[in-house]
Amino acid sequence: MENISNIEKRLWSSADTLRANSNFASNEYFMPVMGLIFLRHAYSRFLKVRYEIIPNLPSRGGVVRELTKEDFSRRGSIYLRPEAQFDTLVGLPDGESAATALITAMESIEADYETLKGLLPKQEYAELDDDVLRQVLRIFNDPALQKADGDVFGRIYEYFLTQFADQKAHDNGEFFTPVSIVETIVNVIEPTRGKVIDPACGSGGMFVQSAHFVEAMKANPNEVLTFYGMEKNPTTIRLAKMNLAVHGLDGDIEKAISYYEDPHQDQGPFDYVMANPPFNVDEIDAEKMKDDKRLSFGLPGVNKAGKVSNGNYVWMSFFHSYLSSRGRAGIVMSSQTSSAGGKEADVRQALVKTGDVDIMIAIRGNFFYTRTVPCELWFFDKAKPEHLHDKVLMIDARHVFRKVTRKVYDFSPEQMRNLTAITWLYRGQSERFTALVQDYLETARTEAARADFTGLRDAVDEAVAFFVHHLGAEAPTEAAQRLHADCDAFASAAVNLVAPPAEIVALNDRLTVMQPLGDKAKALIKEIDVLTKLLQKAQDALVAKGEKLIEAQANEAATKRVTIEMRKIASEGKKLLAAMVEARVALTGDPAAQLTVTGSLKRFRYFESQAHWLLSRFPEGVLCDVQGLVKLVDHNELAKNDYSLTPGRYVGVAPEVEDDEFDFEETLREIHLELDGLNSEAAELAEVIAKNFEELL
């Protein structure tokens, strides 16, 4: 969906008016807002699935069977009675209470889904202004959102979770693990069939991303995965169950303090463990845990007060104990854990000696919305092949990231795929690595062929001819001619690109052929931008020329005539310049893709660079040590380093590479993000200061 980020911000702004028009604090209006997003997301999925189901419904005597809850459950969607459907709520007659209608809608859903009984927000709506509530319902029924599919609303749902995490509206944001981290965990452990447990499940993101992974394989998550969760906070449990339900997922989430309780012990062992537990907890009662069977490596350090000094290795012991003999685990943990000393080091050594510690990935700071500290992803695998039993794969991904805002970083989809590809090589799955490189090169080839310059060149010719006529030598003729020649050269080279083969040696050769074309694309992008600016200068020169002619007229009538004529000429110049800019961003025959000429060139270079990133590090399509990125470390080397599991200790420092790809546009974007963030913080600070002054007066 086009401009989704703008829509997300608009929805957030409108929902925030609920707080302004109620007595709710941030942590109190959290649930009613998420309830509205839940309803809208559920309705989006409901509509999509309903249209798929209806043509295939059986009929008897010309009467088609009615839709049932089971029809929707089989397709990963929630069933909604008429009173819970969003168009019913938006179309309420005057005089009817929106709050009452919302409460009725939530009650009808709870009646159909036992797992949601008593969990959906209801009475909170009675505290909200009815007119404002109707206004927000209408905004959430935006025509663009009516056509949006579940994936789009999934992103909006995650955006709202992100916003609440960012403003620490609930439990300091600990209920939400950034999507790119969760996806990375899921991609590495590959949950395809069996039982999944998250003993610190927050809003259930690990379960949802696991389901997406299964859906990508054209399977039904509810048929191949069973989800079990534990969470201590009742509000977070509500959120997690809503999150599962809106994605059509079943799960058993229990209220529990995981240190002392194990409500799913009779369901184990588990095939997958995924978790982002609270870091560095130091008030765990050792006496309550001393006989816990999950602590097979013993308790880490206990202080004089009888408290566990740091709970990180309590979690690690739990996660390892939950796993079946074929189980895999992926855990987010504080970066200081991997080299902690004392009793924690003893537990780590025992863990390593099991042979089940599989992969360690270091991630830089600022990936979380409420924490700036770096973290590490730990992976266990109890079914490692014998030749890897005494080895651990160390990946230092601290230099792999993209900047989302001034404060927040994440992985791009391709960065996640590239990191996952390293784990494929580690597991001997070279064919998957080769297929990924092949996909990158084929995508790059497609983008190169898609760059249609016809509209751009026609618009340039028309604009240049116009300015030549009116300005003579001041028109950017040479730049236009150079652009023509370079467009022809790129198009000719792009036509000669052939589909990349599936052999690693041939892929290296194909990349070598593509790289010069990448340089041509880079030059073309700059030329198009330069020519746009030159034409803008020509337009300014034309206006200045007209102003001088007008000033030179001796009488009022002549001045008026020249003014009208020059305004027409200037207007025509603006139209031609606009046409050139429009041609630069014109569609290239694929309306759904909304592609631009410069966009195709940039995407060509982007995917070619992704193939280069992989092949320059693993040219033979097999795992090898890469300075500053990856190293396969055996237990002997770990023992020499106090069994430290910190990747940076082993992979070394990446060699400095001269940056000939410096992107001024991206740098300016980052500066803008920085400025925007500082302005927002300044506005918030001014508001706080003003409020403090009011309280003093």
C-alpha positions in Angstrom: 0.0 0.0 0.0 1.4 3.4 -1.0 2.4 5.8 1.7 1.7 3.4 4.5 4.0 5.3 6.9 2.0 8.5 6.4 -1.2 6.5 7.1 0.3 5.0 10.2 1.2 8.4 11.6 -2.2 9.8 10.8 -3.9 6.8 12.6 -1.7 7.2 15.6 -2.4 11.0 15.8 -6.2 10.4 15.6 -6.0 7.6 18.2 -4.0 9.9 20.5 -7.0 12.2 20.6 -8.7 9.6 22.7 -6.2 10.3 25.5 -6.7 14.1 25.1 -10.4 13.6 25.5 -10.4 11.3 28.5 -9.0 11.0 31.9 -6.7 8.2 30.8 -3.0 8.3 31.3 -0.8 6.8 28.6 -0.7 3.4 30.2 -4.5 3.5 30.6 -5.6 4.4 27.1 -3.2 1.8 25.7 -5.8 -1.0 25.8 -8.8 0.8 24.3 -6.6 2.0 21.4 -5.2 -1.5 20.8 -8.8 -2.8 21.0 -9.8 -0.5 18.0 -6.7 -1.6 16.0 -7.6 -5.2 16.9 -11.2 -4.8 15.6 -10.0 -3.1 12.4 -7.3 -5.6 11.7 -9.6 -8.5 12.5 -12.2 -7.1 10.1 -9.6 -6.7 7.3 -8.6 -10.4 7.6 -12.3 -11.4 8.0 -13.2 -9.7 4.7 -10.3 -11.2 2.8 -11.0 -14.7 4.0 -14.8 -14.4 3.5 -14.3 -13.5 -0.2 -12.1 -16.7 -0.5 -14.6 -18.9 1.2 -18.0 -17.9 -0.3 -17.4 -19.2 -3.9 -16.5 -22.7 -2.4 -19.4 -23.1 0.1 -21.5 -26.1 -0.5 -25.2 -25.7 -1.3 -28.3 -27.9 -1.0 -31.4 -27.1 -3.0 -30.0 -23.9 -4.2 -29.4 -22.7 -0.6 -25.8 -22.0 0.2 -24.6 -23.0 3.7 -23.9 -20.2 6.1 -20.4 -19.2 7.1 -19.1 -20.7 10.4 -16.3 -19.9 12.8 -14.5 -23.0 11.6 -14.4 -21.8 8.0 -12.3 -18.8 9.2 -10.2 -20.7 11.7 -8.9 -23.0 9.0 -7.7 -20.0 7.1 -5.9 -18.2 9.9 -8.6 -15.6 10.5 -11.0 -14.6 13.3 -14.8 -14.9 12.8 -16.9 -11.7 13.4 -20.6 -11.6 13.9 -22.4 -8.6 12.2 -22.3 -6.5 15.3 -18.5 -6.9 15.6 -17.8 -5.9 12.0 -16.2 -2.6 11.5 -18.7 -1.2 8.9 -21.5 -1.8 11.4 -19.7 0.3 14.0 -18.9 3.1 11.6 -22.5 3.2 10.3 -24.1 3.5 13.7 -27.3 5.7 13.5 -27.4 9.0 15.3 -28.4 8.6 18.9 -26.8 5.3 19.4 -23.8 5.1 21.7 -20.5 4.2 20.0 -19.2 3.0 23.3 -22.1 0.7 23.8 -21.7 -0.7 20.3 -18.0 -1.3 20.9 -18.7 -3.1 24.2 -21.3 -5.3 22.4 -18.8 -6.1 19.6 -16.2 -7.1 22.1 -18.6 -9.3 24.0 -19.7 -11.1 20.8 -16.1 -11.9 20.0 -15.5 -13.2 23.5 -18.6 -15.4 23.2 -17.1 -17.1 20.2 -13.5 -17.3 21.4 -13.1 -18.8 24.9 -9.4 -17.8 25.0 -10.4 -14.1 24.9 -13.1 -14.3 27.5 -12.9 -11.3 29.8 -9.7 -10.0 28.1 -10.9 -7.6 25.4 -11.3 -3.9 26.4 -14.9 -3.0 27.0 -15.9 -0.7 29.9 -12.9 1.5 29.1 -14.9 2.8 26.1 -17.6 4.1 28.4 -15.0 6.6 29.7 -14.4 8.2 26.3 -16.2 11.1 24.6 -18.7 9.6 22.1 -18.1 12.1 19.3 -14.4 11.6 19.5 -14.9 7.8 19.5 -17.1 8.0 16.3 -14.5 10.3 14.7 -11.7 7.8 15.4 -13.8 4.9 14.1 -14.4 6.8 10.8 -10.7 7.6 10.4 -9.9 3.9 11.0 -12.3 3.2 8.2 -10.2 5.1 5.6 -10.9 3.9 2.0 -7.3 2.9 1.7 -7.6 0.8 4.8 -10.8 -0.8 3.6 -8.8 -2.3 0.7 -5.8 -3.2 2.8 -5.0 -6.9 3.4 -4.0 -8.5 6.6 -0.3 -8.0 6.0 -0.8 -4.2 5.9 -2.8 -4.2 9.1 -0.2 -6.5 10.6 2.3 -3.7 10.0 -0.1 -1.1 11.4 -0.7 -3.2 14.5 3.1 -3.5 15.0 3.5 0.2 14.4 1.1 0.9 17.3 2.9 -1.5 19.5 6.1 0.2 18.6 4.7 3.7 19.4 3.5 2.5 22.8 6.8 0.9 23.5 8.6 4.1 22.4 6.6 6.2 24.9 6.9 3.6 27.6 3.1 3.4 27.9 3.2 0.0 29.4 5.8 -1.8 31.5 8.7 0.2 30.0 8.0 -1.2 26.6 9.2 -4.7 27.5 6.1 -6.3 26.0 7.5 -5.7 22.5 10.5 -7.1 20.8 11.4 -5.4 17.5 10.2 -7.3 14.5 13.6 -7.5 12.7 15.1 -9.2 15.8 12.2 -11.7 16.1 12.4 -12.5 12.3 16.1 -13.1 12.6 15.5 -15.6 15.4 12.7 -17.3 13.5 14.8 -17.5 10.3 17.7 -19.2 12.1 15.8 -21.8 14.1 13.1 -22.4 11.4 10.1 -23.5 13.4 8.3 -25.8 10.9 6.5 -28.4 13.1 6.0 -29.1 16.7 5.6 -27.2 20.1 6.8 -23.7 20.6 7.3 -22.1 24.0 8.1 -18.5 25.0 8.4 -18.2 28.8 8.5 -14.4 28.6 6.1 -14.0 25.7 5.2 -10.3 26.0 2.7 -9.4 23.2 3.3 -12.8 21.4 5.5 -11.5 18.6 7.6 -14.7 18.5 4.4 -16.8 17.9 3.1 -14.4 15.2 6.4 -14.4 13.3 6.7 -18.2 13.6 3.3 -18.4 12.0 4.4 -16.1 9.2 7.3 -18.4 8.6 5.0 -21.4 8.2 2.5 -19.5 6.1 5.4 -18.6 3.7 5.7 -22.3 3.1 2.0 -22.5 2.2 1.1 -24.4 5.4 -1.4 -23.7 8.2 0.4 -22.7 11.4 -2.4 -24.0 13.6 -2.0 -27.5 12.0 1.8 -27.7 12.4 2.7 -25.6 15.4 1.3 -25.4 19.0 2.1 -22.3 21.0 2.7 -22.1 24.8 3.5 -18.8 26.6 4.0 -17.4 30.1 3.8 -13.8 31.1 3.5 -12.2 34.5 1.7 -9.0 33.6 -2.1 -9.3 33.1 -2.3 -6.4 30.7 0.4 -7.9 28.5 -1.4 -11.3 28.6 -4.5 -9.5 27.2 -2.4 -8.0 24.5 -0.7 -11.3 23.6 -4.0 -13.2 23.3 -5.5 -10.4 21.2 -2.4 -10.5 18.9 -2.8 -14.3 18.5 -6.5 -14.1 17.9 -6.3 -11.4 15.3 -3.8 -13.6 13.3 -6.2 -16.6 13.7 -3.8 -18.4 16.0 -4.4 -20.7 18.9 -2.1 -20.5 21.9 -2.1 -21.4 25.6 -0.7 -18.4 27.5 -0.6 -18.6 31.3 -0.1 -16.0 33.9 3.1 -16.9 35.7 6.3 -15.6 37.2 8.6 -17.9 35.2 11.3 -18.0 37.9 9.1 -19.8 40.3 6.3 -21.3 38.2 6.2 -23.7 35.3 2.6 -24.1 34.2 3.5 -25.9 31.0 5.7 -28.5 32.5 3.3 -31.3 31.5 3.4 -30.2 27.9 7.2 -30.5 27.5 9.7 -31.1 26.1 9.4 -28.5 23.4 10.7 -28.4 19.8 11.4 -24.6 19.8 12.1 -22.0 22.5 12.0 -18.4 21.6 12.3 -15.6 24.1 13.3 -12.1 24.9 13.5 -12.2 28.8 14.1 -9.2 31.0 17.8 -8.6 31.3 19.9 -8.6 34.4 17.2 -9.2 37.0 18.8 -9.3 40.5 16.0 -9.9 43.0 15.2 -13.6 42.3 14.6 -15.6 45.5 17.2 -18.4 45.5 15.4 -20.4 48.2 12.2 -20.6 46.1 14.3 -22.0 43.2 16.7 -24.4 44.8 14.9 -27.6 43.8 13.8 -26.4 40.4 14.5 -29.2 37.9 15.0 -26.7 35.1 18.3 -25.6 36.8 20.3 -28.6 35.6 23.5 -26.5 35.7 22.9 -25.2 39.2 22.2 -21.6 40.3 24.5 -18.8 39.3 25.8 -16.5 42.0 23.7 -15.9 45.1 24.3 -12.9 47.3 24.2 -12.6 51.1 20.5 -11.7 51.0 19.7 -15.0 49.4 19.0 -13.4 46.0 20.4 -14.5 42.6 22.8 -11.8 41.7 21.8 -11.9 38.0 19.0 -13.9 36.4 20.4 -14.1 32.9 21.8 -17.6 33.4 18.7 -18.7 35.2 16.9 -18.0 31.9 19.5 -19.8 29.9 19.2 -22.9 32.1 15.4 -22.8 31.7 15.6 -22.5 27.9 18.0 -25.4 27.6 15.9 -27.6 29.8 12.7 -27.0 27.8 14.2 -28.4 24.6 13.4 -31.8 23.2 16.2 -34.0 21.8 15.8 -32.3 18.4 14.9 -28.9 19.8 16.3 -25.5 18.8 16.2 -22.2 20.8 16.7 -18.6 19.9 17.1 -16.1 22.8 17.7 -12.3 23.0 20.1 -11.6 25.9 22.2 -8.7 27.3 25.6 -8.5 25.6 27.4 -8.6 28.9 26.1 -12.1 29.6 28.3 -13.9 27.1 31.5 -13.0 29.0 30.1 -12.8 32.6 32.4 -14.1 35.3 32.0 -15.9 38.6 29.3 -18.5 39.0 27.7 -17.3 35.7 30.9 -18.4 33.9 30.5 -21.9 35.5 27.0 -22.2 34.1 28.2 -21.0 30.7 31.0 -23.5 30.6 28.6 -26.3 31.5 26.2 -25.1 28.7 29.0 -25.0 26.2 30.2 -28.5 27.1 26.8 -30.0 26.3 27.6 -29.2 22.6 24.2 -27.6 22.3 25.3 -24.0 22.0 25.0 -23.5 18.3 25.3 -19.9 17.0 26.0 -16.5 18.6 25.0 -13.2 16.8 26.1 -9.8 18.2 23.8 -6.9 17.5 24.6 -3.2 17.9 22.7 -0.9 20.3 19.6 1.1 19.4 17.6 -1.9 18.0 15.1 -1.6 20.9 12.7 1.2 21.4 13.3 1.7 25.1 16.9 0.4 25.5 20.0 1.7 23.7 22.3 -1.1 24.8 23.6 -3.7 22.4 22.4 -7.3 22.7 23.3 -10.8 21.5 21.2 -13.6 20.1 21.9 -17.0 21.5 21.0 -20.2 19.6 20.9 -23.7 21.0 20.4 -26.9 18.9 20.2 -30.3 20.6 20.3 -32.0 17.2 23.6 -30.6 15.9 25.4 -33.0 13.6 28.4 -34.7 15.1 31.0 -32.7 13.2 29.6 -29.5 14.6 29.1 -30.8 18.2 32.2 -29.1 19.5 31.9 -25.9 17.5 30.0 -22.6 17.8 29.4 -20.2 14.9 30.3 -16.6 15.9 28.7 -13.8 13.9 29.4 -10.2 14.7 26.6 -8.3 13.0 27.2 -5.0 14.8 28.1 -3.3 11.5 25.0 -4.7 9.8 22.0 -2.3 10.2 19.9 0.4 8.7 18.9 3.6 10.4 15.1 4.0 10.9 15.0 7.1 13.1 17.6 9.0 15.0 17.2 6.6 17.9 16.2 3.3 16.3 18.0 0.9 14.0 16.9 -2.4 12.4 17.8 -4.9 9.7 16.5 -4.6 6.2 14.8 -7.7 4.8 18.0 -8.4 2.7 20.3 -7.9 5.7 18.3 -10.5 7.5 18.5 -12.9 4.6 22.2 -12.4 4.3 22.8 -13.2 8.0 20.6 -16.2 7.7 22.5 -17.3 4.6 25.7 -17.5 6.7 23.9 -20.0 9.0 22.9 -22.0 5.9 26.5 -22.3 4.9 27.3 -23.4 8.5 24.7 -26.1 8.2 26.1 -27.3 4.8 23.1 -25.9 2.9 25.1 -24.3 0.1 22.3 -24.7 -2.4 20.1 -22.3 -0.4 23.0 -19.7 -0.4 23.4 -20.1 -4.1 19.7 -19.7 -4.7 19.7 -16.5 -2.7 22.6 -15.0 -4.7 20.8 -16.2 -7.9 17.6 -14.4 -6.8 19.5 -11.2 -6.1 21.1 -11.2 -9.5 17.9 -12.1 -11.3 16.0 -9.3 -9.4 18.8 -6.9 -10.4 18.6 -8.0 -14.0 14.8 -7.5 -14.0 15.2 -4.0 -12.5 17.7 -3.1 -15.2 15.4 -4.2 -18.0 12.5 -2.3 -16.3 14.3 1.1 -16.5 12.4 2.5 -19.4 13.9 5.9 -20.4 11.5 6.8 -23.2 9.2 9.1 -21.3 12.1 10.7 -19.5 14.1 11.4 -22.7 11.0 12.8 -24.6 10.3 15.1 -21.7 13.9 16.3 -21.5 14.0 17.0 -25.2 10.8 19.0 -25.1 12.0 21.0 -22.1 15.5 21.6 -23.5 14.1 22.7 -26.8 11.8 25.2 -25.1 14.6 26.7 -23.0 16.9 26.8 -26.0 14.3 28.8 -27.8 13.9 31.3 -25.0 17.4 31.3 -23.4 19.8 30.1 -26.1 23.1 28.9 -24.7 21.8 29.0 -21.1 19.8 25.8 -21.7 21.4 22.6 -20.5 21.9 21.1 -24.0 25.1 19.3 -23.3 23.8 17.7 -20.2 20.7 16.5 -22.1 22.9 15.0 -24.9 25.1 13.2 -22.4 22.0 11.8 -20.6 20.7 10.5 -24.0 24.0 8.7 -24.7 24.2 7.2 -21.2 20.6 6.1 -21.3 21.2 4.3 -24.6 24.4 2.7 -23.3 22.7 1.4 -20.1 19.6 0.1 -22.0 21.9 -1.6 -24.5 23.9 -3.3 -21.8 20.8 -4.2 -19.8 19.3 -6.0 -22.8 22.4 -8.2 -23.0 22.1 -9.4 -19.4 21.0 -13.0 -19.3 19.3 -15.0 -16.5 21.9 -16.0 -13.8 22.7 -19.7 -13.6 22.5 -21.8 -10.4 26.3 -22.6 -10.1 28.4 -20.6 -7.7 31.3 -20.1 -10.1 29.0 -18.9 -12.9 27.3 -16.5 -10.4 30.7 -14.9 -9.6 31.3 -14.5 -13.3 27.8 -13.0 -13.8 28.3 -10.5 -10.9 31.6 -9.4 -12.6 29.6 -8.6 -15.7 27.0 -6.7 -13.8 29.3 -4.5 -11.7 30.3 -2.1 -14.6 26.6 -1.7 -15.3 26.1 -0.8 -11.6 28.6 2.0 -12.2 26.6 3.2 -15.2 23.4 3.1 -13.1 25.1 5.2 -10.4 26.3 7.8 -13.0 22.9 7.9 -14.6 21.1 8.6 -11.3 23.4 11.5 -10.7 23.0 12.8 -14.2 19.2 12.7 -13.9 19.4 14.6 -10.7 21.8 17.2 -12.1 19.8 17.7 -15.2 16.7 18.3 -13.1 18.5 21.0 -11.2 19.9 22.6 -14.4 16.4 22.8 -15.9 15.2 24.3 -12.6 18.0 26.9 -13.0 16.9 27.5 -16.6 13.4 28.1 -15.4 14.7 30.6 -12.8 16.8 32.3 -15.5 13.7 32.6 -17.8 11.7 34.2 -15.0 14.6 36.7 -14.3 14.8 37.5 -18.0 11.0 38.2 -18.0 11.3 40.5 -15.0 14.0 42.5 -16.7 11.9 42.9 -19.9 9.0 44.0 -17.8 11.1 46.6 -16.0 12.5 47.9 -19.3 9.1 48.8 -20.7 8.4 52.5 -21.1 4.6 52.7 -20.8 1.9 50.9 -18.8 0.2 49.2 -21.8 3.5 47.7 -23.1 4.4 46.6 -19.6 1.0 44.9 -19.2 1.3 43.1 -22.5 4.9 41.8 -21.8 3.9 40.8 -18.3 1.0 38.6 -19.6 3.2 37.1 -22.3 6.1 36.4 -20.0 3.7 34.8 -17.5 2.5 32.5 -20.2 6.0 31.6 -21.2 7.1 31.0 -17.5 4.0 28.9 -17.0 4.8 26.8 -20.0 8.3 26.4 -18.7 7.0 25.2 -15.3 4.8 22.7 -17.0 7.7 21.3 -19.1 9.9 21.1 -16.0 7.0 19.3 -14.1 6.7 16.9 -17.1 10.4 16.1 -16.9 10.1 15.5 -13.2 7.0 13.4 -13.7 8.8 11.4 -16.4 11.6 10.8 -14.0 9.0 9.3 -11.6 6.8 7.9 -14.3 5.4 4.3 -14.1 7.2 1.9 -16.3 4.3 -0.3 -17.3 3.6 -1.9 -14.0 1.0 0.2 -12.1 1.0 -2.1 -9.1 4.8 -1.7 -8.6 4.7 2.2 -8.8 8.2 2.1 -10.2 10.3 5.0 -11.2 13.2 5.3 -13.6 15.6 6.3 -10.9 13.9 3.8 -8.6 14.6 1.0 -11.0 18.3 2.1 -11.3 18.7 2.3 -7.6 17.0 -1.1 -7.0 19.3 -2.6 -9.7 22.3 -1.4 -7.9 20.9 -2.4 -4.5 20.3 -6.0 -5.4 23.6 -6.3 -7.3 25.3 -5.0 -4.1 23.5 -7.6 -2.0 24.9 -10.4 -4.3 28.3 -8.7 -4.0 28.1 -8.6 -0.2 27.6 -12.4 -0.1 30.0 -13.4 -2.9 32.8 -11.1 -1.8 32.8 -12.9 1.5 31.9 -16.4 0.5 33.1 -16.7 -3.1 33.0 -20.5 -3.2 29.6 -20.8 -1.6 31.0 -22.5 1.5 31.5 -21.2 5.0 34.9 -19.6 5.7 36.2 -17.2 8.4 35.6 -13.5 7.4 37.6 -10.9 9.4 35.2 -8.8 11.5 32.1 -10.8 10.6 32.2 -14.6 11.2 34.3 -17.4 12.6 33.6 -21.0 13.4 35.2 -21.6 16.8 35.9 -24.9 18.5 35.6 -25.7 22.2 39.4 -25.7 22.6 39.5 -22.1 21.6 36.6 -21.3 23.8 38.3 -22.9 26.7 41.4 -20.7 26.1 39.1 -17.7 26.4 37.3 -18.6 29.6 34.4 -20.0 27.5 33.5 -16.5 26.5 30.7 -16.5 23.8 31.2 -12.9 22.7 31.5 -12.9 18.9 33.8 -9.9 18.7 36.4 -11.6 20.8 36.9 -14.2 18.0 36.1 -12.7 14.6 38.4 -9.7 14.9 38.0 -6.3 13.5 36.7 -5.8 10.0 39.4 -4.2 7.7 38.6 -0.6 6.8 37.2 -0.3 3.3 37.4 3.0 1.4 33.8 4.2 1.0 33.4 5.0 -2.7 29.6 4.5 -2.3 29.0 7.5 -0.1 25.4 8.4 -0.5 24.8 12.1 0.0 21.0 11.6 -0.3 21.0 9.0 2.5 23.3 11.2 4.6 20.9 14.1 4.2 18.0 11.8 5.1 19.9 10.8 8.3 20.6 14.5 9.1 16.9 15.2 8.6 16.0 12.3 10.9 18.4 13.7 13.5 17.0 17.2 13.3 13.4 15.9 13.3 14.1 13.9 16.4 15.7 16.8 18.2 12.8 19.1 17.3 10.3 16.6 18.6 12.3 16.3 21.9 12.5 20.1 22.1 8.8 20.4 21.7 8.2 17.7 24.4 10.6 19.4 26.8 8.9 22.8 26.2 5.6 21.2 27.1 7.0 19.7 30.3 8.5 23.0 31.3 5.3 24.9 30.6 3.3 22.3 32.7 5.8 22.6 35.5 5.4 26.4 35.5 1.7 26.1 35.6 2.0 23.9 38.7 4.3 26.4 40.4 1.8 29.3 39.8 
